[in-house]
Amino acid sequence: MSDRSPPAAAGGVLIAIGPLVGVAIGFAFGQATPGFLIGLAAGGAAALLIWLKDRR
């Protein structure tokens, strides 16, 4: 018998999608760069939370 662990959750996509969504929202308000940075931070935080949850 093999001792397989469940597959890891993929949170990296959130790091890619976060800035894109942030730029789109920021562009609507005329602030694309802050939108990018906020989206990057939010995506990174969400990916970090998924990684921490997956470690348990």
mmCIF file of the N, C-alpha and C atoms, coordinates in Angstrom:
data_MODEL
# 
_entry.id   MODEL 
# 
loop_
_atom_site.group_PDB 
_atom_site.id 
_atom_site.type_symbol 
_atom_site.label_atom_id 
_atom_site.label_alt_id 
_atom_site.label_comp_id 
_atom_site.label_asym_id 
_atom_site.label_entity_id 
_atom_site.label_seq_id 
_atom_site.pdbx_PDB_ins_code 
_atom_site.Cartn_x 
_atom_site.Cartn_y 
_atom_site.Cartn_z 
_atom_site.occupancy 
_atom_site.B_iso_or_equiv 
_atom_site.pdbx_formal_charge 
_atom_site.auth_seq_id 
_atom_site.auth_comp_id 
_atom_site.auth_asym_id 
_atom_site.auth_atom_id 
_atom_site.pdbx_PDB_model_num 
ATOM 1   N N  . MET A 1 1  ? 0.839   -1.188 0.000   1.00 0.00 ? 1  MET A N  1 
ATOM 2   C CA . MET A 1 1  ? 0.000   0.000  0.000   1.00 0.00 ? 1  MET A CA 1 
ATOM 3   C C  . MET A 1 1  ? 0.877   1.241  0.000   1.00 0.00 ? 1  MET A C  1 
ATOM 4   N N  . SER A 1 2  ? 0.460   2.195  -0.726  1.00 0.00 ? 2  SER A N  1 
ATOM 5   C CA . SER A 1 2  ? 1.226   3.445  -0.736  1.00 0.00 ? 2  SER A CA 1 
ATOM 6   C C  . SER A 1 2  ? 0.563   4.451  0.200   1.00 0.00 ? 2  SER A C  1 
ATOM 7   N N  . ASP A 1 3  ? 1.405   5.242  0.815   1.00 0.00 ? 3  ASP A N  1 
ATOM 8   C CA . ASP A 1 3  ? 0.921   6.248  1.750   1.00 0.00 ? 3  ASP A CA 1 
ATOM 9   C C  . ASP A 1 3  ? 0.828   7.587  1.015   1.00 0.00 ? 3  ASP A C  1 
ATOM 10  N N  . ARG A 1 4  ? -0.268  7.791  0.325   1.00 0.00 ? 4  ARG A N  1 
ATOM 11  C CA . ARG A 1 4  ? -0.442  9.015  -0.465  1.00 0.00 ? 4  ARG A CA 1 
ATOM 12  C C  . ARG A 1 4  ? -1.124  10.096 0.354   1.00 0.00 ? 4  ARG A C  1 
ATOM 13  N N  . SER A 1 5  ? -0.624  11.302 0.178   1.00 0.00 ? 5  SER A N  1 
ATOM 14  C CA . SER A 1 5  ? -1.278  12.442 0.820   1.00 0.00 ? 5  SER A CA 1 
ATOM 15  C C  . SER A 1 5  ? -2.169  13.113 -0.222  1.00 0.00 ? 5  SER A C  1 
ATOM 16  N N  . PRO A 1 6  ? -3.177  13.846 0.224   1.00 0.00 ? 6  PRO A N  1 
ATOM 17  C CA . PRO A 1 6  ? -4.057  14.517 -0.742  1.00 0.00 ? 6  PRO A CA 1 
ATOM 18  C C  . PRO A 1 6  ? -3.272  15.566 -1.529  1.00 0.00 ? 6  PRO A C  1 
ATOM 19  N N  . PRO A 1 7  ? -3.703  15.847 -2.748  1.00 0.00 ? 7  PRO A N  1 
ATOM 20  C CA . PRO A 1 7  ? -2.982  16.840 -3.555  1.00 0.00 ? 7  PRO A CA 1 
ATOM 21  C C  . PRO A 1 7  ? -3.009  18.222 -2.903  1.00 0.00 ? 7  PRO A C  1 
ATOM 22  N N  . ALA A 1 8  ? -1.962  18.967 -3.136  1.00 0.00 ? 8  ALA A N  1 
ATOM 23  C CA . ALA A 1 8  ? -1.848  20.305 -2.562  1.00 0.00 ? 8  ALA A CA 1 
ATOM 24  C C  . ALA A 1 8  ? -2.824  21.262 -3.246  1.00 0.00 ? 8  ALA A C  1 
ATOM 25  N N  . ALA A 1 9  ? -3.338  22.201 -2.486  1.00 0.00 ? 9  ALA A N  1 
ATOM 26  C CA . ALA A 1 9  ? -4.226  23.221 -3.044  1.00 0.00 ? 9  ALA A CA 1 
ATOM 27  C C  . ALA A 1 9  ? -3.391  24.231 -3.821  1.00 0.00 ? 9  ALA A C  1 
ATOM 28  N N  . ALA A 1 10 ? -3.937  24.702 -4.926  1.00 0.00 ? 10 ALA A N  1 
ATOM 29  C CA . ALA A 1 10 ? -3.212  25.642 -5.785  1.00 0.00 ? 10 ALA A CA 1 
ATOM 30  C C  . ALA A 1 10 ? -3.688  27.059 -5.499  1.00 0.00 ? 10 ALA A C  1 
ATOM 31  N N  . GLY A 1 11 ? -2.876  27.821 -4.791  1.00 0.00 ? 11 GLY A N  1 
ATOM 32  C CA . GLY A 1 11 ? -3.226  29.201 -4.485  1.00 0.00 ? 11 GLY A CA 1 
ATOM 33  C C  . GLY A 1 11 ? -2.479  30.204 -5.342  1.00 0.00 ? 11 GLY A C  1 
ATOM 34  N N  . GLY A 1 12 ? -1.540  29.719 -6.143  1.00 0.00 ? 12 GLY A N  1 
ATOM 35  C CA . GLY A 1 12 ? -0.735  30.606 -6.966  1.00 0.00 ? 12 GLY A CA 1 
ATOM 36  C C  . GLY A 1 12 ? -1.536  31.381 -7.999  1.00 0.00 ? 12 GLY A C  1 
ATOM 37  N N  . VAL A 1 13 ? -2.638  30.805 -8.427  1.00 0.00 ? 13 VAL A N  1 
ATOM 38  C CA . VAL A 1 13 ? -3.467  31.496 -9.414  1.00 0.00 ? 13 VAL A CA 1 
ATOM 39  C C  . VAL A 1 13 ? -4.020  32.802 -8.835  1.00 0.00 ? 13 VAL A C  1 
ATOM 40  N N  . LEU A 1 14 ? -4.194  32.855 -7.538  1.00 0.00 ? 14 LEU A N  1 
ATOM 41  C CA . LEU A 1 14 ? -4.694  34.071 -6.909  1.00 0.00 ? 14 LEU A CA 1 
ATOM 42  C C  . LEU A 1 14 ? -3.675  35.199 -6.985  1.00 0.00 ? 14 LEU A C  1 
ATOM 43  N N  . ILE A 1 15 ? -2.387  34.834 -6.974  1.00 0.00 ? 15 ILE A N  1 
ATOM 44  C CA . ILE A 1 15 ? -1.332  35.843 -7.104  1.00 0.00 ? 15 ILE A CA 1 
ATOM 45  C C  . ILE A 1 15 ? -1.360  36.437 -8.514  1.00 0.00 ? 15 ILE A C  1 
ATOM 46  N N  . ALA A 1 16 ? -1.775  35.653 -9.492  1.00 0.00 ? 16 ALA A N  1 
ATOM 47  C CA . ALA A 1 16 ? -1.851  36.139 -10.871 1.00 0.00 ? 16 ALA A CA 1 
ATOM 48  C C  . ALA A 1 16 ? -3.143  36.908 -11.144 1.00 0.00 ? 16 ALA A C  1 
ATOM 49  N N  . ILE A 1 17 ? -4.241  36.436 -10.598 1.00 0.00 ? 17 ILE A N  1 
ATOM 50  C CA . ILE A 1 17 ? -5.537  37.061 -10.875 1.00 0.00 ? 17 ILE A CA 1 
ATOM 51  C C  . ILE A 1 17 ? -5.733  38.334 -10.058 1.00 0.00 ? 17 ILE A C  1 
ATOM 52  N N  . GLY A 1 18 ? -5.193  38.378 -8.845  1.00 0.00 ? 18 GLY A N  1 
ATOM 53  C CA . GLY A 1 18 ? -5.354  39.541 -7.973  1.00 0.00 ? 18 GLY A CA 1 
ATOM 54  C C  . GLY A 1 18 ? -4.947  40.858 -8.624  1.00 0.00 ? 18 GLY A C  1 
ATOM 55  N N  . PRO A 1 19 ? -3.746  40.950 -9.173  1.00 0.00 ? 19 PRO A N  1 
ATOM 56  C CA . PRO A 1 19 ? -3.346  42.209 -9.819  1.00 0.00 ? 19 PRO A CA 1 
ATOM 57  C C  . PRO A 1 19 ? -4.206  42.571 -11.034 1.00 0.00 ? 19 PRO A C  1 
ATOM 58  N N  . LEU A 1 20 ? -4.634  41.558 -11.779 1.00 0.00 ? 20 LEU A N  1 
ATOM 59  C CA . LEU A 1 20 ? -5.472  41.838 -12.946 1.00 0.00 ? 20 LEU A CA 1 
ATOM 60  C C  . LEU A 1 20 ? -6.814  42.440 -12.540 1.00 0.00 ? 20 LEU A C  1 
ATOM 61  N N  . VAL A 1 21 ? -7.413  41.868 -11.522 1.00 0.00 ? 21 VAL A N  1 
ATOM 62  C CA . VAL A 1 21 ? -8.674  42.407 -11.016 1.00 0.00 ? 21 VAL A CA 1 
ATOM 63  C C  . VAL A 1 21 ? -8.436  43.777 -10.391 1.00 0.00 ? 21 VAL A C  1 
ATOM 64  N N  . GLY A 1 22 ? -7.337  43.925 -9.680  1.00 0.00 ? 22 GLY A N  1 
ATOM 65  C CA . GLY A 1 22 ? -7.005  45.206 -9.064  1.00 0.00 ? 22 GLY A CA 1 
ATOM 66  C C  . GLY A 1 22 ? -6.811  46.307 -10.086 1.00 0.00 ? 22 GLY A C  1 
ATOM 67  N N  . VAL A 1 23 ? -6.145  45.990 -11.195 1.00 0.00 ? 23 VAL A N  1 
ATOM 68  C CA . VAL A 1 23 ? -5.952  46.983 -12.251 1.00 0.00 ? 23 VAL A CA 1 
ATOM 69  C C  . VAL A 1 23 ? -7.291  47.357 -12.873 1.00 0.00 ? 23 VAL A C  1 
ATOM 70  N N  . ALA A 1 24 ? -8.145  46.381 -13.100 1.00 0.00 ? 24 ALA A N  1 
ATOM 71  C CA . ALA A 1 24 ? -9.451  46.661 -13.702 1.00 0.00 ? 24 ALA A CA 1 
ATOM 72  C C  . ALA A 1 24 ? -10.273 47.576 -12.798 1.00 0.00 ? 24 ALA A C  1 
ATOM 73  N N  . ILE A 1 25 ? -10.293 47.289 -11.518 1.00 0.00 ? 25 ILE A N  1 
ATOM 74  C CA . ILE A 1 25 ? -11.053 48.126 -10.586 1.00 0.00 ? 25 ILE A CA 1 
ATOM 75  C C  . ILE A 1 25 ? -10.372 49.492 -10.441 1.00 0.00 ? 25 ILE A C  1 
ATOM 76  N N  . GLY A 1 26 ? -9.042  49.486 -10.324 1.00 0.00 ? 26 GLY A N  1 
ATOM 77  C CA . GLY A 1 26 ? -8.311  50.743 -10.206 1.00 0.00 ? 26 GLY A CA 1 
ATOM 78  C C  . GLY A 1 26 ? -8.461  51.616 -11.435 1.00 0.00 ? 26 GLY A C  1 
ATOM 79  N N  . PHE A 1 27 ? -8.505  51.012 -12.610 1.00 0.00 ? 27 PHE A N  1 
ATOM 80  C CA . PHE A 1 27 ? -8.678  51.770 -13.851 1.00 0.00 ? 27 PHE A CA 1 
ATOM 81  C C  . PHE A 1 27 ? -10.020 52.484 -13.868 1.00 0.00 ? 27 PHE A C  1 
ATOM 82  N N  . ALA A 1 28 ? -11.035 51.850 -13.307 1.00 0.00 ? 28 ALA A N  1 
ATOM 83  C CA . ALA A 1 28 ? -12.364 52.470 -13.249 1.00 0.00 ? 28 ALA A CA 1 
ATOM 84  C C  . ALA A 1 28 ? -12.345 53.731 -12.387 1.00 0.00 ? 28 ALA A C  1 
ATOM 85  N N  . PHE A 1 29 ? -11.449 53.771 -11.407 1.00 0.00 ? 29 PHE A N  1 
ATOM 86  C CA . PHE A 1 29 ? -11.330 54.930 -10.534 1.00 0.00 ? 29 PHE A CA 1 
ATOM 87  C C  . PHE A 1 29 ? -10.178 55.850 -10.931 1.00 0.00 ? 29 PHE A C  1 
ATOM 88  N N  . GLY A 1 30 ? -9.513  55.530 -12.036 1.00 0.00 ? 30 GLY A N  1 
ATOM 89  C CA . GLY A 1 30 ? -8.401  56.348 -12.489 1.00 0.00 ? 30 GLY A CA 1 
ATOM 90  C C  . GLY A 1 30 ? -7.126  56.140 -11.695 1.00 0.00 ? 30 GLY A C  1 
ATOM 91  N N  . GLN A 1 31 ? -7.015  55.028 -11.007 1.00 0.00 ? 31 GLN A N  1 
ATOM 92  C CA . GLN A 1 31 ? -5.852  54.724 -10.162 1.00 0.00 ? 31 GLN A CA 1 
ATOM 93  C C  . GLN A 1 31 ? -5.406  53.285 -10.418 1.00 0.00 ? 31 GLN A C  1 
ATOM 94  N N  . ALA A 1 32 ? -4.852  53.029 -11.590 1.00 0.00 ? 32 ALA A N  1 
ATOM 95  C CA . ALA A 1 32 ? -4.499  51.659 -11.965 1.00 0.00 ? 32 ALA A CA 1 
ATOM 96  C C  . ALA A 1 32 ? -3.337  51.102 -11.137 1.00 0.00 ? 32 ALA A C  1 
ATOM 97  N N  . THR A 1 33 ? -2.315  51.930 -10.863 1.00 0.00 ? 33 THR A N  1 
ATOM 98  C CA . THR A 1 33 ? -1.155  51.428 -10.119 1.00 0.00 ? 33 THR A CA 1 
ATOM 99  C C  . THR A 1 33 ? -1.512  51.041 -8.687  1.00 0.00 ? 33 THR A C  1 
ATOM 100 N N  . PRO A 1 34 ? -2.214  51.887 -7.927  1.00 0.00 ? 34 PRO A N  1 
ATOM 101 C CA . PRO A 1 34 ? -2.613  51.427 -6.588  1.00 0.00 ? 34 PRO A CA 1 
ATOM 102 C C  . PRO A 1 34 ? -3.534  50.203 -6.647  1.00 0.00 ? 34 PRO A C  1 
ATOM 103 N N  . GLY A 1 35 ? -4.369  50.129 -7.662  1.00 0.00 ? 35 GLY A N  1 
ATOM 104 C CA . GLY A 1 35 ? -5.220  48.947 -7.823  1.00 0.00 ? 35 GLY A CA 1 
ATOM 105 C C  . GLY A 1 35 ? -4.395  47.692 -8.030  1.00 0.00 ? 35 GLY A C  1 
ATOM 106 N N  . PHE A 1 36 ? -3.333  47.820 -8.846  1.00 0.00 ? 36 PHE A N  1 
ATOM 107 C CA . PHE A 1 36 ? -2.426  46.688 -9.067  1.00 0.00 ? 36 PHE A CA 1 
ATOM 108 C C  . PHE A 1 36 ? -1.788  46.246 -7.762  1.00 0.00 ? 36 PHE A C  1 
ATOM 109 N N  . LEU A 1 37 ? -1.281  47.202 -6.998  1.00 0.00 ? 37 LEU A N  1 
ATOM 110 C CA . LEU A 1 37 ? -0.586  46.870 -5.754  1.00 0.00 ? 37 LEU A CA 1 
ATOM 111 C C  . LEU A 1 37 ? -1.533  46.270 -4.718  1.00 0.00 ? 37 LEU A C  1 
ATOM 112 N N  . ILE A 1 38 ? -2.729  46.819 -4.627  1.00 0.00 ? 38 ILE A N  1 
ATOM 113 C CA . ILE A 1 38 ? -3.713  46.267 -3.690  1.00 0.00 ? 38 ILE A CA 1 
ATOM 114 C C  . ILE A 1 38 ? -4.131  44.871 -4.122  1.00 0.00 ? 38 ILE A C  1 
ATOM 115 N N  . GLY A 1 39 ? -4.339  44.686 -5.424  1.00 0.00 ? 39 GLY A N  1 
ATOM 116 C CA . GLY A 1 39 ? -4.690  43.361 -5.934  1.00 0.00 ? 39 GLY A CA 1 
ATOM 117 C C  . GLY A 1 39 ? -3.590  42.349 -5.711  1.00 0.00 ? 39 GLY A C  1 
ATOM 118 N N  . LEU A 1 40 ? -2.338  42.778 -5.890  1.00 0.00 ? 40 LEU A N  1 
ATOM 119 C CA . LEU A 1 40 ? -1.199  41.889 -5.654  1.00 0.00 ? 40 LEU A CA 1 
ATOM 120 C C  . LEU A 1 40 ? -1.128  41.486 -4.187  1.00 0.00 ? 40 LEU A C  1 
ATOM 121 N N  . ALA A 1 41 ? -1.317  42.456 -3.297  1.00 0.00 ? 41 ALA A N  1 
ATOM 122 C CA . ALA A 1 41 ? -1.288  42.159 -1.861  1.00 0.00 ? 41 ALA A CA 1 
ATOM 123 C C  . ALA A 1 41 ? -2.444  41.248 -1.460  1.00 0.00 ? 41 ALA A C  1 
ATOM 124 N N  . ALA A 1 42 ? -3.630  41.514 -1.986  1.00 0.00 ? 42 ALA A N  1 
ATOM 125 C CA . ALA A 1 42 ? -4.794  40.685 -1.653  1.00 0.00 ? 42 ALA A CA 1 
ATOM 126 C C  . ALA A 1 42 ? -4.625  39.265 -2.198  1.00 0.00 ? 42 ALA A C  1 
ATOM 127 N N  . GLY A 1 43 ? -4.139  39.138 -3.427  1.00 0.00 ? 43 GLY A N  1 
ATOM 128 C CA . GLY A 1 43 ? -3.908  37.811 -3.996  1.00 0.00 ? 43 GLY A CA 1 
ATOM 129 C C  . GLY A 1 43 ? -2.825  37.053 -3.248  1.00 0.00 ? 43 GLY A C  1 
ATOM 130 N N  . GLY A 1 44 ? -1.773  37.760 -2.878  1.00 0.00 ? 44 GLY A N  1 
ATOM 131 C CA . GLY A 1 44 ? -0.714  37.125 -2.101  1.00 0.00 ? 44 GLY A CA 1 
ATOM 132 C C  . GLY A 1 44 ? -1.189  36.677 -0.731  1.00 0.00 ? 44 GLY A C  1 
ATOM 133 N N  . ALA A 1 45 ? -2.002  37.510 -0.096  1.00 0.00 ? 45 ALA A N  1 
ATOM 134 C CA . ALA A 1 45 ? -2.538  37.144 1.221   1.00 0.00 ? 45 ALA A CA 1 
ATOM 135 C C  . ALA A 1 45 ? -3.467  35.939 1.117   1.00 0.00 ? 45 ALA A C  1 
ATOM 136 N N  . ALA A 1 46 ? -4.300  35.915 0.091   1.00 0.00 ? 46 ALA A N  1 
ATOM 137 C CA . ALA A 1 46 ? -5.205  34.779 -0.092  1.00 0.00 ? 46 ALA A CA 1 
ATOM 138 C C  . ALA A 1 46 ? -4.420  33.499 -0.379  1.00 0.00 ? 46 ALA A C  1 
ATOM 139 N N  . ALA A 1 47 ? -3.373  33.593 -1.211  1.00 0.00 ? 47 ALA A N  1 
ATOM 140 C CA . ALA A 1 47 ? -2.540  32.427 -1.499  1.00 0.00 ? 47 ALA A CA 1 
ATOM 141 C C  . ALA A 1 47 ? -1.815  31.960 -0.237  1.00 0.00 ? 47 ALA A C  1 
ATOM 142 N N  . LEU A 1 48 ? -1.365  32.893 0.576   1.00 0.00 ? 48 LEU A N  1 
ATOM 143 C CA . LEU A 1 48 ? -0.704  32.539 1.829   1.00 0.00 ? 48 LEU A CA 1 
ATOM 144 C C  . LEU A 1 48 ? -1.668  31.812 2.773   1.00 0.00 ? 48 LEU A C  1 
ATOM 145 N N  . LEU A 1 49 ? -2.895  32.287 2.856   1.00 0.00 ? 49 LEU A N  1 
ATOM 146 C CA . LEU A 1 49 ? -3.886  31.623 3.705   1.00 0.00 ? 49 LEU A CA 1 
ATOM 147 C C  . LEU A 1 49 ? -4.182  30.207 3.217   1.00 0.00 ? 49 LEU A C  1 
ATOM 148 N N  . ILE A 1 50 ? -4.286  30.029 1.906   1.00 0.00 ? 50 ILE A N  1 
ATOM 149 C CA . ILE A 1 50 ? -4.522  28.688 1.363   1.00 0.00 ? 50 ILE A CA 1 
ATOM 150 C C  . ILE A 1 50 ? -3.331  27.789 1.673   1.00 0.00 ? 50 ILE A C  1 
ATOM 151 N N  . TRP A 1 51 ? -2.118  28.326 1.527   1.00 0.00 ? 51 TRP A N  1 
ATOM 152 C CA . TRP A 1 51 ? -0.930  27.537 1.825   1.00 0.00 ? 51 TRP A CA 1 
ATOM 153 C C  . TRP A 1 51 ? -0.885  27.137 3.297   1.00 0.00 ? 51 TRP A C  1 
ATOM 154 N N  . LEU A 1 52 ? -1.185  28.068 4.186   1.00 0.00 ? 52 LEU A N  1 
ATOM 155 C CA . LEU A 1 52 ? -1.176  27.761 5.617   1.00 0.00 ? 52 LEU A CA 1 
ATOM 156 C C  . LEU A 1 52 ? -2.239  26.727 5.967   1.00 0.00 ? 52 LEU A C  1 
ATOM 157 N N  . LYS A 1 53 ? -3.421  26.839 5.354   1.00 0.00 ? 53 LYS A N  1 
ATOM 158 C CA . LYS A 1 53 ? -4.484  25.884 5.617   1.00 0.00 ? 53 LYS A CA 1 
ATOM 159 C C  . LYS A 1 53 ? -4.109  24.500 5.080   1.00 0.00 ? 53 LYS A C  1 
ATOM 160 N N  . ASP A 1 54 ? -3.421  24.461 3.949   1.00 0.00 ? 54 ASP A N  1 
ATOM 161 C CA . ASP A 1 54 ? -3.040  23.207 3.329   1.00 0.00 ? 54 ASP A CA 1 
ATOM 162 C C  . ASP A 1 54 ? -1.943  22.493 4.123   1.00 0.00 ? 54 ASP A C  1 
ATOM 163 N N  . ARG A 1 55 ? -1.147  23.230 4.859   1.00 0.00 ? 55 ARG A N  1 
ATOM 164 C CA . ARG A 1 55 ? -0.067  22.637 5.659   1.00 0.00 ? 55 ARG A CA 1 
ATOM 165 C C  . ARG A 1 55 ? -0.595  21.808 6.819   1.00 0.00 ? 55 ARG A C  1 
ATOM 166 N N  . ARG A 1 56 ? -1.762  22.127 7.315   1.00 0.00 ? 56 ARG A N  1 
ATOM 167 C CA . ARG A 1 56 ? -2.307  21.427 8.496   1.00 0.00 ? 56 ARG A CA 1 
ATOM 168 C C  . ARG A 1 56 ? -2.755  20.048 8.178   1.00 0.00 ? 56 ARG A C  1 
# 
